[in-house]
Amino acid sequence: MNTPEKEPSSQVPPLHCSLTVENLTSLGTVHKSVTYKGIKLILGRNEFRDIIVRMDGAKHSLQFPVRDFQLHKRFMKEGKATISQKNVNLNLMIANAPPNQLAIFMKTLASKHTLLGPKQGVINARQRLLSTVPKSFEEISPLTLKEYETVRSNNGRMPLKERNGNVPGASPVSSKRKMDKEQDLPSLKRQAPSLRNQLVLTTEQKKVLQIVQSGHNVFFTGSAGTGKSLLLKLIVGALSPDVTFVTASTGVAACQIGGTTLHAFAGIGSGHASLEQCVQLASRKVVAQQWRKCKHLIVDEISMVDGVFFKKLEAVGRAIRGNNKPFGGIQLILCGDFLQLPPVTKPGEKRVFCFQTSAWNRCINISMELTEVRRQDDQEFINILQSIRLGRCTEDMVDCLKSTESNEVEKDGIKATRLCTHREDVDHINQEHLNKLTGNAKVFQAIDSDPHLSKNLDSQTPVVTKLVLKVGTQVMLMKNLDVGKGLVNGARGVVTGFKQGNEGYPIVRFLCGVTADVKHEKWTVRGTGGIYLSRRQLPLKLAWAFSIHKSQGMTLDCAEMSLSRVFEAGQAYVALSRARNLKGLRVLDFNPTCVRAHPDVLKFYEDLRKIYDLEQQSIESYL
């Protein structure tokens, strides 16, 4: 059934940000600069149909006609951009804007300018002066699908000049790829984030996003493949970057969302010291500045955060910020699945989950569970995974998983990745297979911004310092390069050769059918004290074997596993849920005793679902 085309809203949402207005001399030097904080920018048209950027603040309201301009978007992922108007010697420098909203604002401005085309500037100065048309300001509406197609059909290019550059974390190669794609007008999926989000988000995801934007503390959870990572990235893009700190329990998880570890943010070391000592550590100038600046704290993979550490953090937040509200008044956005990997504990040490602490009860206003699985497309497999997540495995499920032992998951020389419970097994298997390959080895050494801190980058980035490859090496892609072609994080491939020349980049044939030259990419992580560290390396890792812990959050094309050495509750579920379907999975020697769920976690989720209906009334009131 066809439905009429409709716009996502009647106007483009206001952009909440800071704005610096620079008046330039004829030589391009700054003559006057004024900064306005806590303002909102609105796109509109005046009575002559000129595009206007209106700034509304507590004390000021200004309007800036924008005609002949350039957009500078190099740091847009940091919430920064500039609208440069050389004809009137004016720069509008935007800062501390939610990145997703900034992208919508800038793309709408550029596209509306393109659609207006030659109509703009037809009315000369004298006509404007003598006009009797009453002054007006009408907010610009978002682009419809028809308008997008109109812009795209303009030879695929936008006449508006845009200056694009590297975003933090992008290499020169990836930036050039991005610049080429942006200058050739993007497809609807890239061009219309506001429309795209409406199309892909479930009702549950939309509610979580609304709750976050309303300022309430929230914990959202869900089984593997329910879109927690996607939602988290949208949340990050919806908040002001200057006061939002993105963290995760592990370095690799933090790197995937462009953040740092929770320990690095907290600045209290391992957290094993007394509360008084932890407060002293967090009182150091640089660390305390972070704590006081933070308004939104995002923590991914919260299930692996030790409860005692979480409780100390909550107390430290109150002490450092001089605020007795939960976490010192910081908004908490927690994400994770307690039925997956638990906190790491030493032998004999009691395990405490975050939800078992008094701090959790004080801090978390709303808990929501995402239920729609998107990673797997095989309903039988989804049912098996949902049961195993809860520690259950029927005889039929056992038979089904045992039958996968005969699956032929290899294709075009690409073998299944074996998921292992222990890291030493992973290293041994990968090295053994690499040594068996004939031919010359080629070594790719990472280029780190600070070689003295390479160990930090080892734990916080998904790539190694030294990568050794040969023809025939089984590899896994560790970064999204081209989602449309299937070159995504977790894609499996095999090295078929090397390019000639000094760089000698590997040529990789991927299971998705694409053969590509894989070049250096860049990862940027935030360390203690706000410093940034970066690593340039090939986005590849040896993939004959991979650890279950390192695979968390990934989707694997083909996987093989023996779960006989499973030692943690939820570990078997994490391993099995990496696969897309039963056809791409081979389970060796499956035994149902490896399927376990922690009883305390089961009780937590049981209680969470019991109060879900009651909380719905509260959730609706928050929204």
matplotlib code that plots the C-alpha trace (Angstrom):
import matplotlib.pyplot as plt

x = [0.0, 1.5, 1.5, 1.8, 5.2, 5.6, 8.3, 9.8, 8.6, 7.3, 10.6, 14.3, 14.9, 16.8, 20.5, 21.6, 25.2, 27.7, 28.4, 31.4, 30.7, 33.9, 33.9, 36.9, 38.9, 39.3, 42.6, 40.8, 42.1, 39.8, 38.5, 36.0, 35.0, 32.0, 31.1, 27.5, 27.1, 23.9, 22.1, 20.1, 20.3, 17.3, 17.2, 14.5, 13.6, 12.8, 10.1, 12.5, 13.0, 16.6, 18.0, 18.5, 20.4, 18.8, 20.5, 18.3, 19.8, 18.8, 20.0, 20.5, 18.6, 20.5, 19.8, 22.5, 21.5, 23.5, 24.0, 27.5, 29.1, 31.4, 30.9, 33.9, 33.1, 36.4, 35.5, 31.8, 32.1, 33.3, 30.3, 32.2, 31.6, 31.9, 29.8, 32.1, 30.8, 33.7, 31.4, 30.5, 33.7, 31.9, 32.5, 29.8, 31.8, 29.6, 30.8, 29.5, 26.7, 25.2, 27.0, 23.9, 21.9, 24.8, 24.9, 21.2, 21.5, 24.5, 23.1, 19.8, 21.4, 23.5, 20.7, 18.1, 20.7, 21.2, 17.4, 17.0, 19.6, 19.4, 16.3, 18.5, 19.8, 17.3, 15.9, 18.5, 19.3, 17.1, 14.1, 14.5, 14.7, 11.5, 9.6, 6.3, 6.3, 6.1, 9.1, 8.7, 10.7, 9.5, 11.3, 12.7, 11.1, 13.2, 13.9, 11.3, 12.4, 11.4, 13.7, 16.6, 16.1, 16.0, 19.4, 20.9, 19.8, 21.8, 24.6, 25.2, 27.0, 26.2, 27.3, 28.0, 31.6, 32.3, 35.6, 35.9, 38.8, 39.8, 37.7, 39.5, 40.2, 40.2, 43.4, 44.2, 43.1, 39.7, 39.3, 39.8, 37.2, 34.8, 35.5, 34.9, 31.6, 30.4, 31.3, 29.4, 26.1, 25.5, 22.7, 19.6, 21.0, 23.9, 22.2, 19.2, 20.1, 16.8, 14.8, 17.2, 16.9, 13.1, 13.2, 15.6, 14.9, 12.4, 9.7, 11.8, 15.0, 13.1, 11.8, 15.3, 16.6, 13.7, 14.4, 18.1, 17.2, 14.8, 17.7, 16.9, 19.3, 18.7, 19.9, 19.0, 19.7, 18.8, 20.1, 22.9, 21.9, 19.1, 20.8, 22.3, 25.5, 23.6, 21.4, 24.4, 26.1, 22.9, 22.8, 26.4, 25.6, 22.6, 24.4, 26.7, 30.3, 32.0, 30.1, 29.6, 32.1, 31.8, 33.3, 33.2, 34.4, 37.1, 39.5, 38.3, 34.6, 35.5, 37.4, 34.4, 32.2, 34.9, 35.5, 37.8, 37.8, 35.7, 38.8, 40.7, 37.8, 37.5, 41.2, 41.2, 43.3, 42.0, 39.5, 40.8, 42.0, 39.8, 37.1, 39.1, 42.2, 40.0, 38.6, 42.2, 43.2, 40.2, 40.9, 44.0, 43.5, 43.1, 40.9, 38.7, 38.2, 36.8, 34.4, 33.1, 32.8, 30.8, 27.1, 26.4, 28.4, 27.9, 29.1, 29.0, 29.3, 28.2, 27.9, 31.7, 32.0, 32.6, 29.9, 32.2, 34.1, 30.7, 29.7, 32.9, 32.6, 29.1, 30.5, 33.6, 31.2, 29.3, 32.5, 34.4, 31.4, 30.2, 26.7, 24.8, 22.6, 23.2, 26.6, 27.0, 24.2, 25.7, 23.2, 24.0, 23.4, 24.3, 24.2, 24.9, 23.6, 24.2, 23.4, 26.6, 30.1, 30.3, 33.0, 36.4, 37.3, 40.3, 40.2, 38.3, 37.1, 33.3, 31.6, 29.4, 27.3, 26.5, 22.8, 23.4, 24.7, 22.9, 24.4, 22.5, 19.1, 19.9, 21.0, 18.9, 15.5, 14.5, 15.5, 14.5, 15.0, 15.3, 13.7, 13.8, 16.7, 18.4, 21.7, 20.2, 17.6, 17.0, 14.0, 15.0, 18.5, 17.0, 14.8, 17.8, 19.9, 17.2, 16.9, 20.6, 20.9, 18.6, 20.7, 18.3, 18.9, 16.4, 17.2, 16.0, 18.3, 21.2, 20.5, 20.3, 23.6, 25.3, 24.2, 26.2, 29.4, 29.1, 28.4, 30.7, 31.2, 34.4, 34.1, 36.6, 39.5, 38.1, 37.9, 35.8, 37.1, 37.5, 36.2, 38.3, 37.7, 41.4, 43.7, 46.7, 44.8, 44.1, 47.7, 48.9, 46.4, 47.1, 50.9, 50.8, 48.7, 50.8, 54.1, 52.7, 52.1, 54.9, 56.1, 57.6, 56.1, 55.4, 55.5, 53.3, 54.3, 51.8, 52.6, 51.7, 51.4, 53.4, 55.5, 56.0, 52.2, 51.9, 50.8, 47.8, 46.9, 47.3, 44.5, 42.3, 42.4, 41.4, 44.7, 48.1, 51.4, 53.1, 51.0, 52.7, 50.9, 51.6, 49.6, 46.9, 46.6, 43.1, 42.2, 39.2, 38.4, 38.4, 36.7, 33.8, 35.2, 32.2, 29.0, 27.1, 29.6, 29.8, 33.3, 32.3, 33.8, 34.0, 34.1, 36.2, 38.7, 42.0, 45.1, 45.6, 48.6, 50.3, 50.4, 53.7, 55.6, 57.0, 53.8, 52.9, 49.4, 47.6, 45.0, 42.2, 39.3, 36.3, 33.5, 31.0, 32.5, 34.6, 38.3, 40.0, 43.4, 43.4, 45.3, 46.2, 43.4, 43.6, 42.2, 42.1, 41.4, 41.1, 43.5, 43.6, 43.6, 41.9, 45.0, 44.4, 46.5, 46.3, 47.5, 47.8, 47.7, 46.0, 42.5, 43.2, 43.7, 44.7, 41.5, 42.1, 41.2, 39.7, 38.8, 35.2, 35.9, 37.4, 34.5, 31.8, 29.8, 30.9, 29.0, 31.0, 30.4, 31.5, 32.5, 33.6, 33.8, 34.5, 32.9, 34.3, 36.5, 33.8, 34.4, 32.0, 28.2, 27.1, 30.3, 28.7, 25.9, 28.3, 30.2, 27.1, 25.4, 28.3, 27.0, 24.4, 22.6, 23.0, 24.5, 27.5, 28.1, 30.0, 29.9, 32.3, 31.6, 28.6, 27.6, 24.6, 26.6, 28.4, 25.2, 24.9, 23.4, 24.1, 21.2, 21.5, 21.3, 18.3, 16.5, 17.4, 15.9, 12.9, 12.2, 13.0, 10.3, 7.8, 8.0, 8.2, 4.4, 4.4, 7.3, 5.6, 3.3, 6.4, 8.2, 5.3, 5.3, 9.0, 8.4]
y = [0.0, 3.3, 6.1, 9.8, 11.4, 13.4, 15.4, 14.4, 17.6, 21.0, 22.8, 21.9, 21.6, 24.5, 23.9, 24.4, 25.5, 28.4, 30.9, 33.1, 35.9, 37.1, 40.3, 40.3, 43.1, 43.2, 41.4, 38.5, 39.3, 39.3, 42.8, 42.0, 38.7, 38.1, 34.7, 33.9, 30.8, 28.8, 30.0, 28.3, 28.7, 28.6, 28.3, 30.4, 32.7, 36.4, 38.3, 38.2, 34.4, 34.9, 32.1, 33.4, 32.0, 33.4, 33.4, 33.4, 33.8, 35.0, 38.5, 38.7, 37.9, 38.4, 37.5, 36.7, 36.5, 33.7, 33.9, 33.3, 31.1, 28.1, 25.4, 24.2, 20.8, 19.2, 19.1, 18.4, 15.2, 17.4, 19.6, 22.4, 24.0, 27.4, 29.2, 31.6, 34.5, 36.2, 38.7, 40.3, 39.4, 37.4, 34.0, 32.2, 29.7, 27.1, 25.1, 22.7, 21.5, 18.0, 16.4, 14.7, 18.0, 19.9, 17.5, 18.0, 21.8, 22.1, 19.7, 21.4, 24.8, 23.5, 21.7, 24.5, 26.9, 24.6, 24.2, 28.0, 28.4, 31.4, 32.7, 34.0, 37.5, 38.5, 41.4, 44.1, 46.5, 49.3, 47.1, 45.8, 49.4, 50.5, 47.3, 47.6, 43.8, 43.5, 42.0, 38.3, 35.3, 31.8, 28.7, 26.4, 23.0, 19.8, 18.4, 16.1, 13.0, 14.9, 17.7, 15.3, 13.8, 17.2, 18.1, 14.7, 15.1, 18.3, 16.3, 14.6, 17.7, 20.6, 24.0, 25.2, 25.0, 23.0, 22.5, 19.0, 17.6, 14.9, 14.2, 13.0, 9.3, 9.4, 8.8, 10.9, 7.9, 7.6, 11.3, 11.5, 8.7, 10.6, 13.9, 12.3, 10.9, 14.2, 16.3, 13.9, 14.5, 11.6, 9.1, 9.6, 7.3, 9.6, 12.9, 12.7, 11.7, 13.0, 10.9, 7.9, 7.8, 7.8, 4.9, 2.6, 3.2, 1.0, 2.4, 1.2, 2.9, 6.2, 6.1, 5.7, 8.6, 10.8, 9.9, 10.8, 14.1, 14.8, 14.7, 11.6, 8.8, 5.7, 2.2, 0.4, -3.2, -6.0, -9.2, -9.3, -7.8, -5.5, -2.3, -1.1, 0.1, 1.9, 3.6, 4.6, 6.3, 8.2, 9.3, 10.4, 12.5, 14.1, 15.6, 18.6, 17.2, 19.7, 18.4, 14.7, 12.1, 8.8, 5.8, 2.0, -0.7, -1.9, -0.1, -1.8, -1.1, 2.5, 2.8, 1.5, 4.4, 7.0, 7.3, 6.3, 3.8, 4.5, 4.1, 6.8, 9.2, 8.6, 9.1, 7.0, 4.1, 0.6, 1.9, -0.6, 2.2, 3.6, 6.2, 8.9, 8.1, 7.8, 11.3, 12.6, 11.1, 12.6, 16.0, 16.5, 19.5, 17.9, 15.1, 17.3, 19.6, 16.7, 15.7, 19.3, 19.8, 16.6, 16.9, 13.6, 10.4, 7.5, 4.0, 1.2, -2.5, -1.7, -5.4, -5.6, -2.7, -3.9, -2.9, -1.8, 0.5, 1.9, 2.7, 4.5, 6.5, 7.7, 8.9, 10.5, 12.4, 13.9, 14.8, 16.4, 18.3, 19.4, 18.2, 15.7, 14.6, 11.1, 11.1, 14.7, 15.7, 14.1, 12.5, 8.8, 6.9, 3.2, 0.5, -3.2, -6.7, -8.3, -11.7, -11.4, -11.0, -10.2, -8.1, -9.7, -10.9, -12.4, -16.0, -16.0, -12.4, -11.9, -10.7, -7.6, -6.4, -2.7, -3.3, -4.9, -1.6, 1.2, 3.6, 1.9, 2.4, 6.0, 6.9, 5.0, 6.5, 4.3, 0.9, -0.2, -3.4, -3.6, -6.7, -6.6, -8.6, -7.2, -9.1, -12.5, -13.2, -16.9, -17.1, -20.6, -19.3, -16.3, -18.5, -20.7, -17.6, -16.1, -19.3, -19.8, -16.1, -17.2, -20.3, -22.7, -25.3, -27.9, -31.2, -30.0, -27.0, -29.2, -31.4, -28.3, -26.8, -30.2, -30.6, -27.4, -29.4, -30.6, -27.2, -26.1, -22.5, -22.0, -20.2, -19.0, -19.9, -17.9, -20.1, -19.9, -17.9, -20.1, -18.3, -19.2, -18.7, -18.0, -15.4, -17.7, -20.2, -17.4, -16.4, -20.0, -20.9, -17.7, -18.0, -21.7, -21.1, -18.1, -20.1, -22.9, -20.5, -20.4, -17.2, -14.0, -12.2, -8.5, -6.5, -3.5, -1.4, 0.9, 4.6, 5.9, 9.6, 8.8, 5.6, 5.7, 5.1, 2.3, -0.1, 2.2, 2.1, -1.8, -2.0, 0.8, 0.1, -3.1, -3.3, -4.5, -2.6, -5.1, -7.0, -9.8, -10.9, -13.4, -14.5, -16.8, -15.1, -15.2, -11.7, -9.8, -6.2, -4.1, -1.0, 0.0, 1.0, 0.7, -0.5, -0.7, -3.1, -5.2, -4.0, -3.7, -4.3, -8.1, -8.9, -11.9, -12.2, -13.7, -12.0, -12.7, -10.5, -7.2, -4.0, -3.1, -0.1, 1.0, 0.7, -2.7, -2.7, -6.1, -7.1, -8.9, -10.9, -10.7, -13.1, -10.5, -10.9, -7.7, -7.6, -4.5, -2.9, -2.3, 0.8, 2.5, 3.9, 6.0, 5.4, 8.3, 7.6, 10.0, 9.4, 10.6, 14.3, 14.8, 14.2, 12.4, 9.5, 8.1, 5.0, 4.5, 0.9, -1.5, -2.2, -5.9, -8.7, -12.3, -14.3, -18.0, -17.5, -14.7, -14.4, -14.4, -11.3, -9.4, -10.4, -8.8, -6.4, -7.8, -9.6, -12.5, -13.8, -17.4, -18.7, -21.9, -22.6, -25.2, -24.2, -27.0, -24.5, -21.9, -20.5, -17.6, -17.3, -15.8, -16.7, -19.3, -16.9, -14.2, -16.6, -18.1, -14.7, -13.4, -15.4, -14.1, -17.5, -21.2, -21.7, -19.5, -21.3, -24.5, -25.7, -28.5, -30.9, -29.0, -29.8, -28.1, -27.7, -24.8, -22.8, -20.8, -17.6, -16.0, -16.4, -12.9, -11.5, -13.6, -12.3, -8.7, -9.1, -10.9, -8.0, -5.5, -7.0, -7.2, -3.5, -2.6, -2.1, 0.1, 2.1, 2.8, 5.3, 7.1, 6.9, 8.6, 11.3, 11.9, 12.3]
z = [0.0, -1.1, 1.5, 0.6, 0.9, 4.1, 5.6, 9.0, 10.6, 9.6, 10.1, 10.4, 14.2, 15.7, 16.2, 19.8, 19.9, 20.4, 17.6, 17.0, 14.5, 12.8, 10.8, 8.4, 6.7, 2.9, 3.4, 5.3, 8.8, 11.7, 12.5, 15.2, 16.8, 19.1, 20.7, 21.7, 24.0, 24.6, 21.5, 18.8, 15.0, 12.8, 9.1, 7.4, 4.5, 4.5, 2.5, -0.6, -0.2, 0.8, 3.0, 6.5, 9.4, 12.5, 15.9, 19.0, 22.4, 25.9, 25.2, 21.4, 18.2, 14.9, 11.3, 8.7, 5.0, 3.3, -0.4, -1.8, 0.9, 1.6, 4.2, 6.2, 7.7, 8.6, 12.3, 12.0, 14.0, 16.9, 16.6, 14.7, 11.3, 9.6, 7.1, 5.3, 3.3, 1.5, -0.4, 2.9, 4.8, 7.4, 9.1, 11.2, 13.3, 14.9, 17.9, 20.6, 18.4, 18.5, 15.5, 14.1, 14.2, 12.8, 9.8, 9.2, 9.5, 7.1, 4.5, 4.5, 4.1, 1.2, -0.6, -0.2, -1.6, -4.6, -5.1, -5.0, -7.7, -9.9, -8.1, -5.3, -5.7, -8.5, -6.4, -6.4, -3.5, -4.9, -5.3, -1.8, -0.5, -2.3, -1.6, 0.4, 1.2, 5.0, 6.7, 7.4, 8.5, 7.6, 8.9, 6.2, 6.0, 5.7, 2.2, 0.8, -1.2, -4.3, -3.5, -2.8, -6.2, -7.8, -6.2, -7.1, -10.8, -11.1, -12.8, -9.5, -8.2, -6.0, -7.4, -3.8, -3.0, 0.1, 1.9, 3.3, 5.3, 7.7, 10.7, 13.8, 13.4, 9.5, 7.5, 4.4, 2.2, 4.0, 4.0, 0.2, -0.2, 1.9, 0.1, -3.3, -2.0, -0.5, -3.5, -5.7, -4.0, -1.6, -1.9, 0.2, 2.9, 3.5, 2.6, 4.9, 8.4, 9.8, 7.3, 7.6, 11.4, 11.1, 8.7, 10.6, 14.3, 16.0, 18.3, 21.3, 20.0, 19.4, 23.0, 24.4, 22.2, 23.4, 27.0, 26.7, 25.1, 27.9, 30.3, 32.4, 33.4, 31.4, 31.1, 27.8, 27.2, 24.8, 23.3, 20.7, 17.4, 18.7, 17.5, 20.8, 19.1, 16.3, 18.9, 21.1, 18.1, 17.4, 21.0, 20.9, 17.8, 19.5, 22.5, 22.7, 22.4, 24.7, 27.7, 26.7, 27.6, 25.8, 27.6, 27.7, 30.0, 27.6, 25.3, 22.1, 22.9, 23.6, 20.3, 18.4, 19.7, 19.5, 23.2, 26.0, 28.8, 31.9, 34.0, 31.9, 32.3, 36.1, 36.8, 40.0, 38.7, 39.3, 41.9, 44.5, 46.8, 49.5, 48.7, 50.3, 48.2, 45.0, 45.7, 46.1, 42.8, 41.0, 42.6, 40.4, 38.3, 34.8, 36.1, 38.2, 35.2, 33.3, 36.1, 36.4, 32.7, 32.1, 31.8, 30.0, 30.7, 28.3, 29.4, 26.9, 27.8, 31.4, 32.1, 32.4, 34.8, 38.4, 40.8, 43.5, 41.0, 39.8, 43.4, 44.1, 40.9, 41.9, 45.3, 43.6, 41.2, 44.1, 46.0, 43.0, 41.7, 45.1, 44.2, 46.3, 43.4, 42.0, 40.2, 41.1, 38.7, 35.6, 33.2, 32.9, 29.6, 30.2, 27.6, 27.7, 28.3, 31.7, 30.1, 28.1, 29.5, 33.3, 35.1, 35.2, 38.7, 40.3, 41.7, 45.0, 44.5, 44.9, 41.7, 42.1, 39.2, 38.9, 39.3, 42.7, 44.2, 45.9, 43.4, 40.6, 42.4, 43.1, 39.6, 37.0, 36.4, 33.5, 32.2, 28.7, 26.8, 23.0, 21.7, 17.9, 16.6, 13.5, 13.2, 12.5, 9.7, 10.6, 13.0, 14.1, 15.0, 16.8, 18.9, 19.9, 20.8, 22.9, 24.8, 25.3, 26.5, 29.4, 30.1, 28.5, 25.8, 24.8, 23.2, 19.8, 20.1, 21.1, 18.0, 15.8, 17.0, 16.8, 13.2, 12.2, 12.8, 9.2, 7.7, 4.9, 5.7, 3.7, 0.4, -2.2, 0.1, 3.0, 6.1, 9.2, 12.1, 15.2, 18.3, 21.4, 25.1, 25.8, 24.2, 24.3, 22.1, 19.6, 19.4, 19.0, 16.3, 14.2, 14.5, 13.6, 10.4, 9.4, 9.7, 7.5, 4.6, 2.0, 0.4, 1.7, 4.7, 4.6, 7.8, 8.4, 11.4, 13.1, 13.2, 16.6, 17.6, 20.8, 20.6, 24.4, 24.8, 22.3, 25.0, 25.7, 22.0, 22.0, 24.5, 23.1, 19.4, 17.5, 15.5, 16.4, 16.5, 14.1, 11.5, 9.5, 6.3, 3.5, 0.5, 1.8, 5.2, 6.6, 7.8, 9.3, 8.6, 11.7, 10.5, 8.2, 4.8, 2.6, 4.2, 0.9, -0.5, 2.6, 3.7, 7.3, 10.7, 11.0, 7.2, 6.4, 3.6, 2.4, 1.2, -2.5, -3.2, -2.6, -4.6, -6.2, -4.8, -1.5, 0.4, -1.0, 0.4, 0.6, -1.9, -0.1, -1.5, 0.9, 1.4, 0.3, -3.3, -3.3, -3.9, -2.6, -1.8, 1.9, 2.9, 6.2, 8.4, 11.5, 15.0, 17.5, 21.2, 24.1, 27.0, 30.6, 30.9, 27.5, 25.4, 22.0, 20.9, 17.3, 15.4, 11.7, 10.6, 8.2, 9.4, 9.4, 11.9, 11.6, 11.6, 11.7, 15.3, 17.4, 21.1, 22.2, 24.3, 21.4, 19.1, 21.3, 19.3, 16.0, 13.3, 11.6, 8.1, 9.0, 12.4, 14.0, 17.7, 20.3, 23.6, 25.7, 27.6, 28.4, 31.8, 32.1, 32.2, 29.0, 27.1, 24.9, 24.0, 23.0, 20.8, 19.1, 18.6, 16.4, 13.5, 11.1, 10.6, 11.1, 7.7, 8.5, 11.8, 12.7, 16.3, 17.3, 20.1, 21.5, 25.0, 26.7, 30.0, 28.4, 28.3, 31.5, 32.7, 36.1, 38.4, 39.8, 36.3, 35.4, 38.5, 37.5, 34.1, 35.5, 37.8, 35.0, 32.8, 35.7, 36.3, 32.6, 32.2, 35.3, 34.0, 30.7, 32.4, 33.8, 30.5, 28.7, 31.3, 30.7, 27.0]

ax = plt.figure().add_subplot(projection="3d")
ax.plot(x, y, z, "-o")
ax.set_aspect("equal")
plt.show()
